[in-house]
Amino acid sequence: MNNKTILITGGCGFIGSNLAILLKTKYHGYEIICIDNLKRRGSETNINRLKEAGVQFVHGDIRNPEDLHFDKQIDYIIDAAAEPSVMAGMDSTLKYVINTNLNGTINTLEMAARHKAGFIFLSTSRVYPISYLESIKYTEGATRFEIDKVQSIPGISQKGISEQFPLDKARSVYGTTKLASELILEEFREFFDVNYVINRCGVVAGPYQMGKVDQGVITLWIARHYWKKDVSYFGYGGAGKQVRDVMHISDLFKLVDFEIHNFGLVNGKTFNAGGGLESSVSLLELTDICSRIIGNKVKAHSVPETRKGDIPVYITDNTRISTEIGWTPEKSITGVVTDIFEWINKNEKQLKPILDA
Ligand SMILES: NC(=O)c1ccc[n+]([C@@H]2O[C@H](COP(=O)([O-])OP(=O)(O)OC[C@H]3O[C@@H](n4cnc5c(N)ncnc54)[C@H](O)[C@@H]3O)[C@@H](O)[C@H]2O)c1
């Protein structure tokens, strides 16, 4: 196998650092370079972990094109640098979100064009508009909202949301920077010969995610249980019945690994990719799973009012990606919670100031 050089932007973040280490572990001969500006609290703790695995770290910012000059040939770029919170951009962080998530991606694409590098873009389920997601018809079950069989908009079934879901209304500034990046990607393919694949991921979770209130809910929930802190069910009557599907980081790695090594099959394509119905969970169910696995019960507060930008249910319909390339997620939500719990337990001292802040 030809050795490759892969650049991962946001390479000290949750997804970037895990992909870097998993790639380096599987393909010793590959050169993996991670660039990160260490904006996310906790990302700095991954520098040593990357170095120990033989991954190169570069302190840099994708908002600065000059930070994206590399003398050696880069074969693939995984774009994982972002401000990934949906709530970000709804306040004073607006400029940061646009400058990093959109302008930073354009800088990275210019670099990809210079190197003729394949571009793997980590997009988001949040490209789908909020009002359409709110209009999904669902029934309130005992522990979760369940998607109805009959729907009035395309791209939604009991399997979840597919790529046919409409795209024409507001989706949050975060989601818009991602969708705008997707559009720019196609321009770069047409006019600058940059080959790409887009993965619209739902919730991704696993060890090394520095969960906080506005991003990384699975880690946040586990941390709250671990350090015996209360949790809150926000919105939709405050019963905790809102549902998300959760993809384990190891399943995302399998996907990206396949894409790098079968780029011809995925070039120019956009896939929804997530944990799917099998690995979906409501907050109420998550509380139960956490208390069983961690062994601590915590108090759950109810805040009935729905926050702007929140959605009642998101489940990824993986039909397209499964049919076209055979990828399906394997890890269950219980597996995700167990792995995060073990990571926190093993690194309690280092993680407490970050996750129990
Ligand atoms: N985690 C999820 O559930 C999820 C779901 C869908 C899509 N995504 C996408 O995956 C990508 C990675 O997300 P994550 O969960 O690893 O987030 P993360 O916050 O853990 O990692 C992002 C990293 O990017 C770095 N960064 C931020 N601004 C930067 C800049 N200007 N220059 C260089 N580095 C910068 C941060 O310091 C951080 O280390 C993002 O593009 C996100 O939108 C994540």
The ligand as a Tripos MOL2 file, in Angstrom:
@<TRIPOS>MOLECULE
LIG
   44    48     1     0     0
SMALL
NO_CHARGES

@<TRIPOS>ATOM
      1 N1        -19.2850   16.0680   17.4390 N.am      1 LIG1
      2 C1        -20.3810   15.9960   16.7570 C.2       1 LIG1
      3 O1        -21.4110   15.5030   17.2670 O.2       1 LIG1
      4 C2        -20.4570   16.4810   15.3280 C.ar      1 LIG1
      5 C3        -21.5950   16.2160   14.5910 C.ar      1 LIG1
      6 C4        -21.6790   16.6620   13.2680 C.ar      1 LIG1
      7 C5        -20.6010   17.3190   12.7020 C.ar      1 LIG1
      8 N2        -19.4990   17.5770   13.4510 N.ar      1 LIG1
      9 C6        -18.3990   18.3160   12.8070 C.3       1 LIG1
     10 O2        -17.1880   17.6210   13.0070 O.3       1 LIG1
     11 C7        -16.1100   18.5510   13.1260 C.3       1 LIG1
     12 C8        -15.3310   18.2770   14.4040 C.3       1 LIG1
     13 O3        -16.1840   18.4370   15.5270 O.3       1 LIG1
     14 P1        -15.7420   18.0110   16.9910 P.3       1 LIG1
     15 O4        -16.9110   17.4100   17.6590 O.co2     1 LIG1
     16 O5        -14.4550   17.2550   16.9330 O.co2     1 LIG1
     17 O6        -15.4810   19.4480   17.6310 O.3       1 LIG1
     18 P2        -14.3130   19.9080   18.6300 P.3       1 LIG1
     19 O7        -14.6930   21.2420   19.1210 O.co2     1 LIG1
     20 O8        -14.0100   18.8400   19.6000 O.co2     1 LIG1
     21 O9        -13.0620   20.0230   17.6300 O.3       1 LIG1
     22 C9        -12.8710   21.1230   16.7770 C.3       1 LIG1
     23 C10       -11.4260   21.5450   16.8900 C.3       1 LIG1
     24 O10       -11.2270   22.6320   15.9970 O.3       1 LIG1
     25 C11       -10.3690   23.5590   16.6360 C.3       1 LIG1
     26 N3        -10.5800   24.8710   16.0160 N.ar      1 LIG1
     27 C12       -11.6210   25.7390   16.2060 C.ar      1 LIG1
     28 N4        -11.4360   26.8390   15.4700 N.ar      1 LIG1
     29 C13       -10.2700   26.6610   14.7860 C.ar      1 LIG1
     30 C14        -9.5330   27.4640   13.8730 C.ar      1 LIG1
     31 N5         -9.9720   28.6670   13.4980 N.pl3     1 LIG1
     32 N6         -8.3570   26.9790   13.3890 N.ar      1 LIG1
     33 C15        -7.8900   25.7580   13.7720 C.ar      1 LIG1
     34 N7         -8.5360   24.9690   14.6440 N.ar      1 LIG1
     35 C16        -9.7170   25.4040   15.1360 C.ar      1 LIG1
     36 C17       -10.7590   23.5200   18.1050 C.3       1 LIG1
     37 O11        -9.7370   23.9760   18.9630 O.3       1 LIG1
     38 C18       -11.0430   22.0320   18.2860 C.3       1 LIG1
     39 O12        -9.9030   21.3380   18.7470 O.3       1 LIG1
     40 C19       -16.7450   19.9310   13.0800 C.3       1 LIG1
     41 O13       -16.6280   20.4150   11.7710 O.3       1 LIG1
     42 C20       -18.1920   19.6960   13.4120 C.3       1 LIG1
     43 O14       -18.9920   20.6510   12.8190 O.3       1 LIG1
     44 C21       -19.3950   17.1710   14.7400 C.ar      1 LIG1
@<TRIPOS>BOND
     1     1     2 1
     2     2     3 2
     3     2     4 1
     4     4     5 ar
     5     4    44 ar
     6     5     6 ar
     7     6     7 ar
     8     7     8 ar
     9     8     9 1
    10     8    44 ar
    11     9    10 1
    12     9    42 1
    13    10    11 1
    14    11    12 1
    15    11    40 1
    16    12    13 1
    17    13    14 1
    18    14    15 2
    19    14    16 1
    20    14    17 1
    21    17    18 1
    22    18    19 2
    23    18    20 1
    24    18    21 1
    25    21    22 1
    26    22    23 1
    27    23    24 1
    28    23    38 1
    29    24    25 1
    30    25    26 1
    31    25    36 1
    32    26    27 ar
    33    26    35 ar
    34    27    28 ar
    35    28    29 ar
    36    29    30 ar
    37    29    35 ar
    38    30    31 1
    39    30    32 ar
    40    32    33 ar
    41    33    34 ar
    42    34    35 ar
    43    36    37 1
    44    36    38 1
    45    38    39 1
    46    40    41 1
    47    40    42 1
    48    42    43 1
@<TRIPOS>SUBSTRUCTURE
     1 LIG1         1 GROUP 0 **** ****
